[in-house]
Amino acid sequence: MIPIKDDIPTRSFPILTITLIIINIAVFIYEISLPEDYFMAFINRYALFPLDVVHFNIEPLITHMFLHGGIGHIFGNMLFLWIFGNNVEDALGKFRFLILYIFSGFTAAFLQSFVSILEGSVNIPMVGASGAISGILAAYTKTDV
């Protein structure tokens, strides 16, 4: 079952949650507007490849969290960010919410890279905010909202 809302009111305006959603959607719109050859160059530049982690290539570690693999991918991620992010942002505060989001995205990227390297699939790009949003979902279960 896919949630469409929660009934927990927030005390403050969820500016970071909304900003992250806007950035993700804007990047996705740009991504899908690219011709195929530019799209592949864009993905090769900004997606995260497992060996980027080994070589401490920081840029794709950040940028991969704003790329998505399709409409279902971004829709699901942004839906969950919208439903749960506002309460977590409210409970943690703006700064700690942003740190949690980034740390969760990094942690997921490191773990996925490790598994990909073990499997020998080092040429498959990783995209999406799923790892960061998983951290938000985990925090939601632990917050007193």
Order of alpha helices (4+ residues) and beta strands (2+ residues): alpha-alpha-alpha-alpha-alpha-alpha-alpha
